[in-house]
Amino acid sequence: MDLLRIASHSNRAREALREFLAGRETLVTRPFETTSSFNTIASLLAHSAGAEERWLARARGVDAGERLEARIASSPLSVWTEWDRIRAVTMEFLGCSDDARLDSEVEFELAQWQTKGRLTTREVLFHVFNHENYHRGQISMVLQQFGEDPPNFDYPLLMSGSAR
């Protein structure tokens, strides 16, 4: 699993989404119908960034502190600044982790789903990028429902620079 390549795609897709949403703040904060508590693009972005922060804290063995979603509740558009900070820590951690560190296990508990388990640090990082991609897909669908034509986040298009 080439985490650096996966991270590179994730970073490009995140930037494409940021560029697309720039100047479309009303779409970012506009509620949409869902069975989830994440009912705006802003809340999906904050959840993606916050989950990255929490999973990375587990992998690093540190306390994540107050949830990002709570920290930016009064200023949802500040998510990009916070996410840039979080992603820089993620990339630094990935860049300085050797195979032994990536293969070490991380215990987790997801109380909301009554789930406990272990993942390798490599799997944690994969999950961070995959989870972001999952929610980016939701955002893409919401944008289409709002009548927008979002960027194409397909791997070959983004990585070749051909994505619109």
C-alpha positions as CSV (number, residue, x, y, z in Angstrom):
1,M,0.0,0.0,0.0
2,D,1.7,3.2,-1.2
3,L,0.4,5.7,1.4
4,L,2.3,8.6,-0.1
5,R,0.5,8.1,-3.4
6,I,-2.8,7.8,-1.7
7,A,-2.0,10.9,0.3
8,S,-1.0,12.8,-2.8
9,H,-4.4,12.0,-4.5
10,S,-6.2,13.0,-1.3
11,N,-4.4,16.3,-1.2
12,R,-5.1,17.0,-4.9
13,A,-8.8,16.1,-4.5
14,R,-9.1,18.3,-1.3
15,E,-7.5,21.2,-3.2
16,A,-9.8,20.7,-6.2
17,L,-12.8,20.8,-3.8
18,R,-11.5,23.8,-1.9
19,E,-11.0,25.7,-5.2
20,F,-14.5,24.7,-6.4
21,L,-16.2,25.8,-3.2
22,A,-14.3,29.1,-3.0
23,G,-16.9,31.9,-3.5
24,R,-19.8,29.4,-3.1
25,E,-20.2,29.9,0.7
26,T,-24.0,29.7,0.5
27,L,-23.7,26.2,-0.8
28,V,-21.2,25.2,1.9
29,T,-23.7,26.2,4.7
30,R,-26.9,25.2,2.9
31,P,-28.7,22.3,4.7
32,F,-29.6,19.2,2.7
33,E,-31.9,16.2,3.4
34,T,-30.0,13.3,5.0
35,T,-30.4,10.7,7.7
36,S,-27.0,11.8,9.1
37,S,-26.3,14.7,11.6
38,F,-23.9,16.0,8.9
39,N,-26.5,18.0,6.9
40,T,-24.3,20.7,5.3
41,I,-21.1,20.5,3.3
42,A,-19.4,22.5,6.0
43,S,-20.3,19.8,8.6
44,L,-19.1,17.1,6.3
45,L,-15.8,18.9,5.8
46,A,-15.4,19.5,9.5
47,H,-16.2,15.9,10.3
48,S,-13.6,14.7,7.7
49,A,-10.9,17.0,9.1
50,G,-11.9,16.2,12.7
51,A,-11.8,12.5,12.1
52,E,-8.4,12.8,10.6
53,E,-7.2,14.7,13.6
54,R,-8.6,12.1,16.1
55,W,-7.3,9.1,14.2
56,L,-3.8,10.7,13.8
57,A,-3.8,11.5,17.5
58,R,-4.5,7.8,18.2
59,A,-1.7,6.8,15.9
60,R,0.7,9.3,17.6
61,G,-0.4,8.3,21.1
62,V,-1.5,11.8,22.0
63,D,-4.8,13.4,23.2
64,A,-6.7,15.0,20.3
65,G,-8.2,17.6,22.6
66,E,-11.5,19.3,21.9
67,R,-13.3,18.0,18.8
68,L,-12.6,20.1,15.7
69,E,-16.4,20.2,15.0
70,A,-16.9,22.0,18.3
71,R,-13.9,24.3,17.9
72,I,-15.1,25.7,14.6
73,A,-18.9,25.6,15.2
74,S,-19.2,29.4,15.1
75,S,-17.1,29.7,12.0
76,P,-17.6,26.7,9.7
77,L,-15.7,28.2,6.8
78,S,-12.5,28.2,8.9
79,V,-12.4,24.4,8.4
80,W,-9.8,24.8,5.6
81,T,-7.3,26.6,7.9
82,E,-7.7,24.0,10.5
83,W,-7.6,21.1,8.0
84,D,-4.4,22.5,6.5
85,R,-2.8,22.4,10.0
86,I,-4.1,18.9,10.6
87,R,-3.0,17.6,7.1
88,A,0.5,19.1,7.7
89,V,0.8,17.0,10.8
90,T,-0.5,14.0,9.0
91,M,2.0,14.4,6.2
92,E,4.9,15.0,8.6
93,F,3.9,11.9,10.5
94,L,3.7,9.8,7.4
95,G,7.0,11.1,6.0
96,C,8.9,10.2,9.2
97,S,7.3,6.9,9.9
98,D,9.3,3.8,9.0
99,D,7.9,0.3,8.4
100,A,8.1,-0.7,12.0
101,R,6.1,2.4,13.1
102,L,3.6,1.9,10.3
103,D,3.1,-1.8,11.3
104,S,2.6,-1.0,15.0
105,E,-0.9,-1.5,16.2
106,V,-3.3,1.2,17.4
107,E,-6.2,0.4,19.7
108,F,-9.4,2.2,19.0
109,E,-12.9,2.5,20.3
110,L,-15.8,3.9,18.4
111,A,-18.4,4.2,21.1
112,Q,-21.2,5.4,18.8
113,W,-21.0,2.0,17.0
114,Q,-20.0,0.0,20.1
115,T,-16.9,-1.1,18.3
116,K,-13.4,-1.7,19.6
117,G,-10.4,-3.0,17.8
118,R,-6.9,-2.7,16.5
119,L,-5.5,-1.4,13.3
120,T,-1.9,-1.0,12.2
121,T,-0.8,2.6,11.9
122,R,-0.6,2.0,8.1
123,E,-4.3,1.0,8.2
124,V,-5.2,4.1,10.3
125,L,-3.6,6.3,7.7
126,F,-5.3,4.5,4.9
127,H,-8.6,4.9,6.8
128,V,-8.0,8.6,7.2
129,F,-7.7,9.1,3.4
130,N,-10.4,6.6,2.5
131,H,-12.8,8.2,5.0
132,E,-12.1,11.6,3.5
133,N,-12.8,10.2,0.0
134,Y,-16.1,8.7,1.2
135,H,-17.3,12.0,2.5
136,R,-16.0,13.8,-0.6
137,G,-18.2,11.5,-2.6
138,Q,-21.2,12.6,-0.5
139,I,-20.3,16.3,-1.0
140,S,-20.0,15.7,-4.8
141,M,-23.5,14.2,-4.8
142,V,-24.9,17.0,-2.7
143,L,-23.4,19.6,-5.1
144,Q,-25.1,17.8,-8.0
145,Q,-28.4,17.9,-6.1
146,F,-27.8,21.6,-5.7
147,G,-27.5,21.9,-9.5
148,E,-23.7,22.3,-9.5
149,D,-21.2,20.3,-11.6
150,P,-18.4,19.4,-9.1
151,P,-14.8,18.5,-10.0
152,N,-14.1,15.0,-11.1
153,F,-12.1,13.4,-8.3
154,D,-11.1,10.2,-10.2
155,Y,-7.5,9.2,-9.5
156,P,-6.2,9.1,-13.1
157,L,-7.7,12.5,-13.9
158,L,-6.5,14.3,-10.8
159,M,-3.0,12.8,-10.9
160,S,-2.5,13.5,-14.6
161,G,-3.8,17.1,-14.2
162,S,-6.7,16.4,-16.6
163,A,-9.5,16.8,-14.1
164,R,-11.7,19.8,-14.6
